Structure formats: C-alpha cells, structure tokens
Amino acid sequence: MDVIDFAELRSRARRRGIDLAGPQRPDFHHLIHVHADADELRHTVDFTEHVIPPGGWLWVRPGQVHQYGALTRSRGTIVIWRPGFVTVDPPPPETPVRPGGSAREAVDLALRHLVADYADLGSMTLEAHNKALRMLLAVLLLRLAHAGSAPSPSTPADGPFERFKAAVERNFTRTHRVADYAADLGYSTRTLTRATLSATGRSAKSYLDARIVLEAKRLLVHTDRASADIARHLGFTSPGDFSKFFRKHDGRTPLAFRAEARGTGA
C-alpha cells in the first residue's frame, strides 16, 4: 500500500517518464482525494470525465483506464493498494463522492489515522504495521461507502444479475450470446434480461455488449495492438465483424476511436 500527495505523484511521474495526462491502466486501486481547501480536479475514468470537487473522493479500480487532469492546479492525497490487500472491498461508487456533515468528519478522521499510521513505520513490526494499515484502509472504505447519497436497493449477491455480471467478466471474450450465459447459469434468457433490467436499466444483451465495447476501448487506447488482434482477443470471428460491432455501438471505427481518444486524429 502507498499513500502520496499530488506533488509526490508528479515527481514520481517525471522520474519515470510517465505522462499522467495520458491513458494508464494499472492493476491496483487508486483512491483520489482532493483537499477541502484546494481546487477541483478533473479526472477521466473509462472515457468519462469526472470533476472531483474540493473535499471529494474518486475510486479508480484495477483495470480501468484513467487519465489525470491538471494536477498542478489542485492538492490532495492518493491511496494506492493492490487487490486483496483489504479483505472487504465495498462496491466503489462510479462517480465522485463528497461527504458532508458528520460523514465528512468521520471520513477525514479515518484518512488522518491512515496517513499517520502509514508514516509511523518504526513503532511496530512490519507484519503488525501492514495489519494495522489493512484495518484502517477498510474503515476508510466503509466510511466512504456510506458517505454519499442514499444507495439504491442492492441486488442479492447470489441473485441472477450478480451471477450474470460475474460470468460476463469471466467469459465476455469467449461468448457474446446471452443464451450461453443463461444455459451455464441455469436461468432462462428472459430471467437474466429481467434481472439485468431491474439492476441496471438495460437489457442483458445491452449490458454484455457494453462490456465488450468498454474492453475494446481500453485496449485500443492503452495498447498498440492491431485492430485485428483485438478482434481475435475479444472473440470476434473476423476484424470486419469487430469493426461493424464497434461502429454500431460507438459510431466510429476502432482506429478512428483510437486516434481521437489519443488526440492524434486529423
């Protein structure tokens, strides 16, 4: 686990030749906090720009493509950890969270405690130190999970949609047919569609297609792989089928999207 401020992040990026404004796809969590007396920070996650307000937080998950805005105009703290460091990972909010009132005080206290223990490396054994950090990070995440607006009713962890969602993550490069997921999970296609509509407002097929498009965009922007190679990786039988699918959902060809997202288009 690591806890750094924006200035240290900029310094590390300069030393390593990393363009923070360019697309990155790390395999660890970033919890970004803008200090209450600092300017807002614009941050793009999976091709959607968010504005983190003063006092706000944004959780970027492993595998997401993200890009920093003008870090020099803001100040804040970033907590970084690898999957599995904490045993409880509350579902991260998709948009910035700005706690208010007593929730803000509780979140601020949790962050101060985490930062203090992170810096206090010599007072305990390394094993005890890491154990304390895991516990304190878990408290911070739980506080943030309950600091925003009232959450929407959750779906059962073992219900049709959650099982479908997990299966999509495992198999979206293998099959693009909802009927295959329904058969594997023991549901009818209608049941999966009804459950997905209830949880997300979109059909099961729309949810599956959106996941494929998102992965295509991540690969197009974060790698230099050829469109044909990406097509094969995502389970398309031909580059033409992939291009047609991508254009149907995004309105651009894969290479046109890559050029525009990277700022290299004409």
Backbone torsions as a table, in degrees:
resi	resn	phi	psi	omega
1	MET	NA	150.1	-178.9
2	ASP	-140.5	144.4	175.2
3	VAL	-130.3	117.0	-177.8
4	ILE	-136.2	162.0	174.1
5	ASP	-99.0	173.0	-176.2
6	PHE	-60.8	-36.9	-179.2
7	ALA	-63.8	-41.7	178.6
8	GLU	-67.1	-37.0	176.7
9	LEU	-61.7	-44.3	178.6
10	ARG	-62.1	-40.7	-179.2
11	SER	-64.4	-43.8	179.3
12	ARG	-64.8	-40.1	-179.7
13	ALA	-63.1	-41.3	178.4
14	ARG	-62.5	-44.3	-178.5
15	ARG	-63.8	-33.6	-175.5
16	ARG	-98.7	2.0	178.5
17	GLY	68.5	34.1	-178.5
18	ILE	-100.1	130.8	175.5
19	ASP	-90.5	104.6	-176.5
20	LEU	-66.9	-22.1	177.3
21	ALA	-79.6	-12.2	178.7
22	GLY	-86.9	165.0	-178.6
23	PRO	-68.1	134.2	177.2
24	GLN	-128.7	149.4	177.6
25	ARG	-137.4	74.0	-177.7
26	PRO	-74.8	159.8	178.6
27	ASP	-101.1	30.3	177.1
28	PHE	-140.5	167.5	-178.4
29	HIS	-80.0	144.7	169.9
30	HIS	-124.2	120.4	173.1
31	LEU	-109.8	108.8	-171.4
32	ILE	-102.6	126.2	179.7
33	HIS	-124.2	126.6	175.0
34	VAL	-95.2	126.3	-177.2
35	HIS	-61.0	150.1	-173.8
36	ALA	-63.2	-27.1	-178.3
37	ASP	-102.7	19.2	-178.9
38	ALA	-109.9	171.8	176.5
39	ASP	-77.7	156.0	177.0
40	GLU	-60.3	159.1	178.7
41	LEU	-126.7	128.8	174.5
42	ARG	-89.1	133.8	-176.6
43	HIS	-144.1	129.0	-177.7
44	THR	-101.2	127.5	178.6
45	VAL	-126.6	121.4	-179.1
46	ASP	48.9	45.2	170.1
47	PHE	73.6	15.1	172.9
48	THR	-118.2	124.0	-179.8
49	GLU	-83.4	132.2	176.3
50	HIS	-117.1	152.4	173.5
51	VAL	-112.5	115.2	176.5
52	ILE	-89.1	112.6	-176.2
53	PRO	-77.3	167.3	172.8
54	PRO	-54.7	130.5	-176.8
55	GLY	83.5	2.3	-175.7
56	GLY	-95.3	166.0	-178.6
57	TRP	-132.7	148.2	172.6
58	LEU	-140.7	129.3	-179.0
59	TRP	-103.2	117.5	176.8
60	VAL	-104.5	124.8	-174.3
61	ARG	-91.5	158.8	176.5
62	PRO	-56.7	138.5	177.9
63	GLY	91.3	-17.0	177.1
64	GLN	-77.1	145.4	175.0
65	VAL	-90.1	125.2	-179.2
66	HIS	-138.4	158.2	-177.5
67	GLN	-141.1	132.4	179.2
68	TYR	-80.5	147.7	172.2
69	GLY	-85.9	-149.0	-175.8
70	ALA	-78.0	87.3	-178.1
71	LEU	-64.1	-27.7	-177.6
72	THR	-67.8	-17.8	-178.2
73	ARG	-93.7	0.7	-177.1
74	SER	-137.5	171.2	176.0
75	ARG	-136.5	146.2	-179.7
76	GLY	179.9	-170.8	-176.1
77	THR	-127.6	142.7	177.0
78	ILE	-125.2	126.9	174.8
79	VAL	-104.5	128.0	-175.4
80	ILE	-124.1	132.0	176.5
81	TRP	-153.0	156.3	-179.8
82	ARG	-88.3	153.0	176.8
83	PRO	-55.5	137.9	-179.9
84	GLY	94.4	-10.9	-179.8
85	PHE	-65.5	-38.8	173.5
86	VAL	-110.2	146.2	-175.9
87	THR	-82.5	-19.9	179.4
88	VAL	-118.6	117.4	176.3
89	ASP	-115.1	94.2	176.1
90	PRO	-59.6	149.1	178.9
91	PRO	-56.0	120.9	-178.4
92	PRO	-71.1	141.5	175.6
93	PRO	-65.8	147.8	-178.4
94	GLU	-81.9	-16.9	-177.7
95	THR	-128.2	164.0	-179.6
96	PRO	-57.6	145.3	178.3
97	VAL	-114.6	133.8	177.2
98	ARG	-124.8	95.5	-178.5
99	PRO	-62.9	150.4	178.2
100	GLY	-130.3	159.4	174.2
101	GLY	59.2	-135.2	-177.3
102	SER	-65.7	-29.7	177.8
103	ALA	-63.9	-40.4	178.6
104	ARG	-63.4	-42.3	179.1
105	GLU	-61.5	-41.3	-179.5
106	ALA	-67.3	-41.1	178.8
107	VAL	-67.0	-44.3	178.7
108	ASP	-60.2	-41.3	179.2
109	LEU	-65.1	-40.8	178.4
110	ALA	-62.6	-40.1	178.6
111	LEU	-67.1	-44.6	-179.9
112	ARG	-59.9	-42.0	-179.6
113	HIS	-64.6	-42.2	178.7
114	LEU	-63.4	-46.2	-179.1
115	VAL	-62.4	-41.3	-179.2
116	ALA	-64.6	-44.3	-179.4
117	ASP	-70.4	-32.8	177.7
118	TYR	-62.0	-39.1	-178.5
119	ALA	-77.3	-22.1	-175.1
120	ASP	-90.7	67.5	-172.6
121	LEU	-77.5	-28.0	-170.2
122	GLY	-90.2	-5.6	-173.4
123	SER	-87.2	-10.2	179.1
124	MET	-138.1	167.9	172.2
125	THR	-64.7	159.3	-179.4
126	LEU	-61.5	-38.0	179.0
127	GLU	-63.1	-44.5	179.4
128	ALA	-67.6	-37.7	179.1
129	HIS	-61.0	-48.1	-180.0
130	ASN	-65.7	-36.3	177.9
131	LYS	-63.4	-42.0	178.4
132	ALA	-64.0	-41.4	179.7
133	LEU	-63.9	-39.5	177.7
134	ARG	-60.1	-45.1	-179.0
135	MET	-65.8	-42.9	-178.0
136	LEU	-69.2	-37.5	176.6
137	LEU	-65.6	-40.0	178.1
138	ALA	-61.2	-39.6	178.0
139	VAL	-63.6	-45.2	179.9
140	LEU	-60.4	-43.6	-179.0
141	LEU	-66.2	-40.6	178.9
142	LEU	-66.0	-39.6	177.6
143	ARG	-62.5	-43.8	179.2
144	LEU	-65.3	-37.4	-178.8
145	ALA	-62.5	-23.9	-178.4
146	HIS	-112.5	14.1	-175.1
147	ALA	-99.5	-14.4	-177.8
148	GLY	-87.8	-158.0	177.8
149	SER	-69.0	164.5	-177.5
150	ALA	-56.5	127.5	-177.9
151	PRO	-70.1	151.9	175.3
152	SER	-72.3	156.4	-179.5
153	PRO	-54.9	130.7	-177.2
154	SER	-81.6	155.0	176.2
155	THR	-92.0	150.5	-179.5
156	PRO	-57.2	138.2	-177.3
157	ALA	-61.1	-27.5	-180.0
158	ASP	-110.5	19.2	-179.5
159	GLY	-80.4	175.0	-176.5
160	PRO	-57.4	-44.3	-177.2
161	PHE	-67.8	-44.9	-178.6
162	GLU	-63.3	-36.7	177.0
163	ARG	-68.9	-39.4	176.9
164	PHE	-64.5	-44.7	179.3
165	LYS	-57.9	-45.8	179.4
166	ALA	-65.5	-39.5	179.5
167	ALA	-66.1	-37.7	177.1
168	VAL	-61.6	-43.8	179.3
169	GLU	-60.8	-34.5	-179.6
170	ARG	-78.0	-35.1	-163.4
171	ASN	-125.4	8.9	-174.0
172	PHE	-66.9	-18.3	175.1
173	THR	-85.6	-9.4	-177.9
174	ARG	-97.7	-42.8	-179.6
175	THR	-141.0	142.5	-179.9
176	HIS	-112.3	15.4	-176.9
177	ARG	-107.3	123.1	178.4
178	VAL	-60.5	-34.1	-179.6
179	ALA	-59.1	-34.0	178.6
180	ASP	-67.5	-40.7	177.8
181	TYR	-66.3	-42.1	179.4
182	ALA	-60.0	-44.5	-179.9
183	ALA	-64.4	-43.7	-179.5
184	ASP	-64.0	-35.6	-175.6
185	LEU	-90.8	-11.0	179.4
186	GLY	82.7	26.1	177.8
187	TYR	-117.3	165.1	169.0
188	SER	-83.2	158.0	176.2
189	THR	-59.7	-37.3	179.6
190	ARG	-63.1	-40.5	179.2
191	THR	-63.3	-44.3	179.2
192	LEU	-64.1	-40.2	179.8
193	THR	-65.8	-42.6	179.8
194	ARG	-64.3	-43.1	-179.5
195	ALA	-66.5	-39.0	-179.5
196	THR	-70.3	-39.3	175.6
197	LEU	-60.0	-42.8	-178.8
198	SER	-65.4	-37.7	-175.4
199	ALA	-84.3	-32.7	-171.5
200	THR	-124.9	-14.2	-176.8
201	GLY	82.0	7.1	177.7
202	ARG	-132.3	160.9	-179.1
203	SER	-71.1	165.3	177.8
204	ALA	-61.3	-41.0	178.9
205	LYS	-65.3	-41.2	178.3
206	SER	-64.2	-41.2	178.2
207	TYR	-62.1	-45.5	179.7
208	LEU	-63.7	-46.6	179.6
209	ASP	-61.1	-40.0	-179.6
210	ALA	-63.3	-36.5	178.5
211	ARG	-67.0	-38.0	178.4
212	ILE	-67.2	-43.8	179.1
213	VAL	-61.9	-42.3	-179.7
214	LEU	-61.3	-44.7	179.4
215	GLU	-65.0	-38.4	176.8
216	ALA	-60.1	-44.5	179.9
217	LYS	-64.0	-42.0	179.1
218	ARG	-60.0	-44.6	-179.1
219	LEU	-69.7	-37.4	179.7
220	LEU	-64.9	-38.6	-175.5
221	VAL	-86.4	-38.2	-171.8
222	HIS	-93.0	-13.5	178.4
223	THR	-126.0	168.6	175.9
224	ASP	-104.7	18.7	-178.8
225	ARG	-62.8	142.9	178.7
226	ALA	-65.6	152.7	179.3
227	SER	-57.2	-38.5	179.3
228	ALA	-64.4	-37.7	179.0
229	ASP	-67.7	-41.6	177.6
230	ILE	-64.2	-39.9	178.3
231	ALA	-58.2	-46.9	179.1
232	ARG	-63.2	-43.4	-179.3
233	HIS	-60.1	-36.6	-177.2
234	LEU	-87.1	2.3	173.2
235	GLY	90.5	17.0	178.1
236	PHE	-86.5	144.6	-177.1
237	THR	-76.4	-20.5	179.3
238	SER	-152.8	154.0	175.4
239	PRO	-58.8	-33.2	179.8
240	GLY	-65.1	-40.4	177.6
241	ASP	-63.5	-41.2	178.3
242	PHE	-63.3	-46.3	-179.2
243	SER	-61.7	-41.4	178.9
244	LYS	-64.7	-43.8	178.2
245	PHE	-61.8	-47.1	-177.0
246	PHE	-63.5	-44.9	-178.6
247	ARG	-64.9	-35.2	178.5
248	LYS	-60.5	-37.8	-174.6
249	HIS	-93.8	-26.7	-176.8
250	ASP	-111.3	-23.0	-178.1
251	GLY	88.6	-5.1	179.0
252	ARG	-126.9	160.7	171.5
253	THR	-73.7	159.7	178.0
254	PRO	-54.5	-44.2	-177.7
255	LEU	-72.1	-31.6	175.8
256	ALA	-67.5	-39.6	176.2
257	PHE	-62.1	-45.5	-179.5
258	ARG	-57.9	-47.4	-177.6
259	ALA	-63.1	-42.5	-178.8
260	GLU	-69.3	-42.8	-178.5
261	ALA	-65.8	-32.3	179.0
262	ARG	-87.0	-7.8	-179.0
263	GLY	74.5	26.5	-178.9
264	THR	-111.1	6.0	-179.3
265	GLY	-73.2	164.2	-179.9
266	ALA	-72.3	NA	NA
